[in-house]
Amino acid sequence: MRIVVQRVLNASVSIDNQLYSSIDRGFMVLVGVERDDTMQDVDWLAAKTVNMRIFDDDQGVMNRSLLDVGGEVLAVSQFTLTASTRKGNRPSYIRAAGHELAVPLYDAYCQKVGQLLGSEVKKGVFGANMQVSLVNDGPVTIIIDSRLKE
């Protein structure tokens, strides 16, 4: 599983020009599920998400987590995060999980983050054509891959 975490002042998802969900200060998280991903990947990434210290403390040092600042999360599924660009100019999505695995793991990630955070994770709609808007704070953008565990 691969996620892209963006620290935001606000973020939203619209579908067919209608606002679907939105958050204020927190994380906009793009979630890519691969064929071999499991609940262990979900649990590891959810813990990383809520505990990652990328909000400034009183001294301006990134030392506070979502839990510390009471931040919100908007998570959007994005199969293109699984792209391989090794050969040619057209990305390959061969590693992307099919709907039958990707949906349950995406939902499980959102549920687990919500449990750890103590608040609902706002979501997009799996497979929908979404328009995502955000105001990136910093900007601060972190890529986390459960296979690399960096």
ZAKOLDREN-826426 format. One line per 8 residues: for each residue x, y, z of N, C-alpha, C. Coordinates in Angstrom, 2 decimals, padded with zeros to 5 digits. Atoms other than C-alpha are relative to their C-alpha. Layout:
N
X/Y/Z/X/Y/Z/X/Y/Z ~ ...
This chain:
150
000.86/-001.17/000.00/000.00/000.00/000.00/000.90/001.23/000.00 ~ -000.76/-001.23/000.10/001.22/003.44/-000.82/-000.96/001.16/000.26 ~ 000.81/-001.19/-000.26/-000.10/006.73/000.55/000.84/001.25/-000.22 ~ -000.60/-001.32/000.08/000.66/010.36/-000.12/-000.76/000.86/001.01 ~ 000.58/-000.82/-001.05/000.06/012.55/002.93/000.37/001.46/-000.26 ~ -000.23/-001.43/000.19/-000.35/016.28/002.39/-000.58/000.75/001.18 ~ 000.49/-000.83/-001.11/-000.58/018.67/005.33/-000.76/001.16/-000.63 ~ 000.86/-001.00/000.64/-003.45/021.00/004.47/-000.66/000.93/001.01
000.83/-000.91/-000.77/-005.27/024.03/005.76/-001.47/-000.36/-000.20 ~ 001.33/000.53/000.29/-008.38/022.62/004.05/000.09/-000.82/-001.28 ~ 000.06/000.84/001.19/-009.32/020.08/001.41/-001.44/-000.43/-000.23 ~ 001.37/000.44/000.31/-012.44/018.92/-000.39/-000.01/-000.89/-001.24 ~ 000.26/000.84/001.16/-013.78/016.43/-002.89/-001.37/000.35/-000.54 ~ 001.27/-000.24/000.69/-016.47/017.27/-005.42/-000.18/-001.07/-001.06 ~ 000.37/000.97/001.03/-018.27/014.86/-007.72/-001.16/000.60/-000.77 ~ 001.03/-000.60/000.86/-020.34/016.12/-010.67/-000.34/001.42/000.47
000.13/-001.39/-000.43/-019.78/019.70/-009.46/-000.76/000.19/001.31 ~ 000.65/-000.06/-001.31/-021.31/018.87/-006.06/001.02/-000.33/001.08 ~ -000.89/000.28/-001.11/-019.32/019.09/-002.83/-000.40/-001.31/000.66 ~ 000.27/001.31/-000.60/-019.06/015.55/-001.47/000.51/-000.07/001.44 ~ -000.54/-000.01/-001.35/-016.79/015.95/001.56/001.11/001.05/000.10 ~ -001.04/-001.01/-000.19/-014.39/018.45/003.08/000.52/-000.05/001.43 ~ -000.61/-000.10/-001.31/-012.04/019.04/005.99/000.65/001.37/000.14 ~ -000.84/-001.15/-000.27/-010.26/021.91/007.64/001.40/-000.53/000.28
-001.39/000.35/-000.27/-006.72/021.65/009.05/000.18/-001.50/000.25 ~ -000.27/001.42/-000.18/-005.30/018.15/008.78/000.78/-000.57/-001.16 ~ -000.68/000.71/001.08/-004.20/015.64/006.16/-000.95/-000.35/-001.12 ~ 000.60/000.55/001.21/-005.32/015.03/002.62/000.86/-001.22/-000.33 ~ -000.75/001.24/000.23/-004.33/011.39/002.04/-000.51/-000.68/-001.27 ~ 000.30/000.79/001.19/-004.22/009.68/-001.35/000.43/-001.43/000.30 ~ -000.22/001.39/-000.39/-004.43/005.89/-000.96/000.02/-000.90/-001.23 ~ -000.13/000.95/001.09/-003.14/003.35/-003.48/000.18/-001.41/000.55
-000.04/001.38/-000.49/-003.76/-000.37/-002.87/000.56/-000.90/-001.09 ~ -000.62/000.94/000.93/-001.60/-003.04/-004.50/-000.52/-001.42/000.24 ~ 000.54/001.37/000.00/-002.46/-006.69/-005.25/000.37/-000.83/001.22 ~ -000.47/000.83/-001.11/-000.41/-008.17/-002.39/-000.21/000.64/001.37 ~ 000.20/-000.69/-001.28/-001.55/-005.74/000.33/-000.94/-000.77/000.92 ~ 000.77/000.71/-001.02/-003.05/-007.04/003.57/-000.41/000.98/001.10 ~ 000.38/-000.80/-001.15/-004.54/-005.77/006.82/001.22/000.46/000.79 ~ -001.23/-000.46/-000.67/-000.99/-005.57/008.19/000.47/001.33/-000.60
-000.34/-001.26/000.66/-000.30/-002.84/005.61/-000.92/001.11/000.48 ~ 000.99/-000.98/-000.47/-003.50/-001.05/006.65/000.35/000.47/001.40 ~ -000.28/-000.35/-001.39/-002.64/-001.17/010.36/001.26/000.84/000.13 ~ -001.27/-000.73/-000.08/000.94/000.02/009.85/-000.16/001.42/-000.53 ~ 000.18/-001.32/000.60/-000.06/002.90/007.56/-000.94/000.88/000.82 ~ 000.92/-000.79/-000.83/-002.96/003.99/009.78/000.72/000.57/001.21 ~ -000.76/-000.47/-001.16/-000.66/004.20/012.81/000.98/001.10/-000.41 ~ -000.91/-001.01/000.50/001.91/006.13/010.77/-000.74/001.32/-000.28
000.77/-001.19/000.37/-000.76/008.53/009.54/-000.33/000.84/001.22 ~ 000.47/-000.80/-001.14/-002.13/009.57/012.92/001.14/000.45/000.91 ~ -001.10/-000.32/-000.91/001.24/009.64/014.71/001.14/000.80/-000.65 ~ -001.06/-000.72/000.68/003.39/011.35/012.05/000.06/001.44/000.48 ~ -000.17/-001.32/-000.60/004.79/014.53/013.57/000.48/001.00/-001.06 ~ -000.34/-000.96/001.04/004.64/017.08/010.75/-000.75/001.32/000.15 ~ 000.57/-001.31/-000.32/002.78/019.94/012.42/000.97/000.73/000.91 ~ -000.94/-000.80/-000.78/004.78/022.78/013.94/-000.40/000.10/001.48
000.23/-000.28/-001.42/005.17/023.10/017.70/000.19/001.50/000.23 ~ -000.11/-001.43/-000.32/005.52/026.45/019.49/001.32/000.62/-000.47 ~ -001.29/-000.49/000.47/009.14/026.74/018.33/000.13/-000.08/-001.52 ~ -000.03/000.09/001.45/008.24/026.18/014.67/000.65/-001.27/-000.52 ~ -000.61/001.27/000.37/009.65/022.63/014.64/-001.12/-001.01/-000.26 ~ 001.01/001.04/000.27/007.65/019.81/013.03/000.12/-001.07/001.06 ~ -000.10/000.87/-001.15/006.99/017.94/016.24/-001.36/-000.42/000.54 ~ 001.35/000.31/-000.49/003.21/017.56/016.54/-000.74/-000.86/-001.04
000.75/000.93/000.85/000.89/014.88/015.16/-001.44/000.49/-000.20 ~ 001.44/-000.26/000.16/-002.72/014.90/013.98/-000.70/-000.06/001.34 ~ 000.59/000.15/-001.33/-003.64/013.72/017.46/000.27/001.23/000.85 ~ -000.39/-001.16/-000.81/-001.77/016.64/019.03/-000.77/001.26/-000.39 ~ 000.63/-001.25/000.48/-003.44/019.31/016.86/-001.50/-000.14/-000.24 ~ 001.42/000.20/000.26/-006.91/017.77/016.56/-000.35/000.12/-001.46 ~ 000.20/-000.12/001.43/-006.56/017.56/012.80/-000.98/-001.00/-000.57 ~ 000.94/000.86/000.70/-008.95/015.98/010.33/000.72/-000.73/-001.14
-000.55/000.75/001.12/-008.35/013.48/007.52/-001.05/-000.13/-001.10 ~ 000.78/000.29/001.21/-009.74/013.32/003.99/000.81/-001.00/-000.79 ~ -000.70/001.07/000.71/-008.74/010.05/002.31/-000.70/-000.30/-001.32 ~ 000.54/000.24/001.34/-009.19/009.49/-001.42/000.76/-001.16/-000.64 ~ -000.64/001.13/000.69/-008.52/006.22/-003.25/000.61/000.50/-001.30 ~ -000.65/-000.42/001.23/-006.06/006.63/-006.11/000.90/-001.13/-000.51 ~ -000.73/001.15/000.51/-004.98/003.54/-008.03/001.26/000.41/-000.76 ~ -001.17/-000.43/000.77/-002.49/005.60/-010.06/001.27/000.08/000.85
-001.18/000.03/-000.87/-000.17/005.61/-007.02/000.78/-001.31/-000.16 ~ -000.66/001.29/000.20/000.65/002.01/-007.95/000.73/-000.08/-001.34 ~ -000.57/-000.01/001.36/001.98/003.03/-011.38/001.46/-000.41/-000.02 ~ -001.39/000.30/000.31/005.18/001.55/-012.73/000.33/000.78/-001.27 ~ -000.40/-000.81/001.15/007.02/003.87/-015.10/001.35/-000.44/-000.56 ~ -001.30/000.52/000.43/010.03/001.67/-015.80/000.17/-000.04/-001.51 ~ -000.12/000.19/001.44/009.29/000.99/-019.45/-000.95/000.94/-000.74 ~ 000.83/-000.85/000.85/008.04/003.43/-022.04/-000.52/001.23/000.70
000.56/-001.25/-000.51/005.97/006.51/-021.45/-001.43/-000.14/000.51 ~ 001.34/000.23/-000.52/002.63/004.95/-020.55/000.13/-000.81/001.29 ~ -000.12/000.74/-001.26/002.44/003.96/-016.87/-000.77/-001.32/-000.05 ~ 000.67/001.29/-000.14/001.54/000.36/-016.10/-000.61/-000.07/001.40 ~ 000.70/000.12/-001.28/-000.99/-000.33/-013.35/-000.19/-001.46/000.38 ~ 000.09/001.44/-000.23/-000.37/-004.07/-013.19/000.01/-000.35/001.49 ~ -000.07/000.27/-001.44/000.36/-003.85/-009.44/-001.25/000.42/000.75 ~ 001.20/-000.50/-000.67/-002.97/-002.17/-008.66/-000.93/-001.15/000.37
000.96/001.01/-000.45/-005.38/-004.26/-006.63/-001.31/000.18/-000.76 ~ 001.33/-000.05/000.59/-008.70/-005.12/-008.20/-001.00/000.53/001.02 ~ 001.08/-000.56/-000.82/-011.94/-003.69/-006.86/-000.29/-000.86/001.23 ~ 000.38/000.92/-001.10/-012.60/-006.79/-004.70/000.97/000.05/001.18 ~ -000.97/-000.16/-001.09/-009.41/-006.18/-002.65/000.18/001.47/000.37 ~ -000.30/-001.41/-000.24/-008.88/-002.45/-003.03/-001.07/000.69/000.84 ~ 001.07/-000.67/-000.75/-012.28/-001.33/-001.72/000.03/-000.38/001.48 ~ -000.04/000.33/-001.43/-012.17/-003.34/001.53/001.23/000.54/000.72
-001.20/-000.50/-000.67/-008.57/-002.29/002.27/-000.02/001.53/000.12 ~ 000.17/-001.46/-000.10/-009.26/001.38/001.48/-000.97/000.34/001.13 ~ 000.98/-000.23/-001.07/-012.34/001.27/003.71/000.59/-000.33/001.37 ~ -000.62/000.39/-001.27/-010.37/-000.53/006.44/001.00/001.05/000.46 ~ -000.95/-001.06/-000.34/-007.63/002.12/006.29/-000.76/001.21/000.58 ~ 000.79/-001.15/-000.47/-010.22/004.90/006.68/-000.59/-000.27/001.38 ~ 000.59/000.35/-001.29/-011.93/003.08/009.54/001.05/-000.04/001.10 ~ -001.07/000.11/-001.00/-008.66/002.35/011.36/000.54/001.38/000.38
-000.45/-001.36/-000.28/-007.44/005.96/011.03/-001.04/000.70/000.87 ~ 001.07/-000.60/-000.78/-010.82/007.11/012.34/-000.01/-000.48/001.44 ~ -000.05/000.54/-001.36/-010.58/004.78/015.33/001.16/000.58/000.79 ~ -001.18/-000.52/-000.69/-007.06/005.91/016.19/-000.10/001.49/000.27 ~ 000.13/-001.44/-000.10/-007.95/009.56/015.67/-001.16/000.41/000.90 ~ 001.18/-000.32/-000.79/-011.28/009.40/017.46/-000.98/000.90/-000.71 ~ 000.95/-000.79/000.80/-013.11/011.12/014.62/-000.13/-000.63/-001.37 ~ 000.29/000.57/001.33/-014.63/010.24/011.27/001.00/000.48/-001.04
-000.83/-000.34/001.16/-012.35/010.14/008.25/-000.95/000.31/-001.15 ~ 000.80/-000.37/001.17/-013.92/011.98/005.33/000.60/-000.73/-001.20 ~ -000.45/000.83/001.11/-013.72/010.09/002.06/-000.49/000.56/-001.33 ~ 000.51/-000.17/001.34/-014.10/010.28/-001.66/-000.87/-001.21/-000.32 ~ 000.77/001.15/000.44/-016.01/007.70/-003.70/000.90/-000.86/-000.86 ~ -000.89/000.90/000.71/-014.00/004.71/-004.87/-000.44/-000.12/-001.45 ~ 000.26/000.16/001.44/-013.77/004.68/-008.67/-000.69/001.17/-000.66 ~ 000.70/-001.15/000.59/-015.57/008.00/-009.15/001.00/000.97/-000.61
-000.79/-001.11/000.53/-014.25/010.88/-011.23/-000.18/001.16/000.97 ~ 000.08/-001.00/-001.06/-013.49/013.30/-008.39/000.86/001.20/-000.34 ~ -000.81/-001.20/000.07/-012.24/016.84/-008.32/000.44/000.28/001.44 ~ -000.56/-000.19/-001.33/-009.93/017.29/-005.34/000.63/001.38/000.07 ~ -000.56/-001.32/-000.23/-009.12/020.75/-004.04/000.64/000.02/001.37 ~ -000.64/-000.11/-001.30/-006.71/021.60/-001.28/000.89/001.22/000.05 ~ -001.00/-001.02/-000.26/-004.59/024.29/000.25/001.07/-000.69/000.80 ~ -001.11/000.72/-000.62/-001.29/022.58/000.98/000.69/000.96/000.95
-000.59/-000.82/-001.05/000.23/023.92/004.20/001.49/-000.28/000.09 ~ -001.44/000.15/-000.07/003.97/024.40/003.86/000.70/000.32/-001.31 ~ 000.69/001.29/000.08/003.86/022.64/001.47/000.78/-001.11/000.71 ~ -000.58/001.20/-000.60/004.46/019.42/003.35/-000.70/-001.19/-000.63 ~ 000.53/001.18/000.67/003.99/016.21/001.35/000.93/-001.17/000.27 ~ -000.78/001.17/-000.36/005.15/012.78/002.51/-000.57/-001.22/-000.72 ~ 000.40/001.23/000.64/005.06/009.53/000.53/000.41/-001.16/000.90 ~ -000.29/001.15/-000.86/004.81/006.33/002.58/-000.44/-001.27/-000.70
000.26/001.29/000.64/005.02/002.81/001.17/000.15/-001.08/001.06 ~ -000.03/001.02/-001.06/004.15/-000.07/003.50/001.01/-001.11/-000.30 ~ -001.01/001.01/000.34/006.58/-002.33/001.62/001.40/000.45/000.41 ~ -001.33/-000.53/-000.30/009.55/-000.05/002.26/000.20/000.25/001.49 ~ -000.03/-000.29/-001.45/008.70/000.82/005.88/001.15/000.94/000.38 ~ -001.05/-001.00/-000.28/011.03/003.83/005.78/-000.49/001.01/001.01
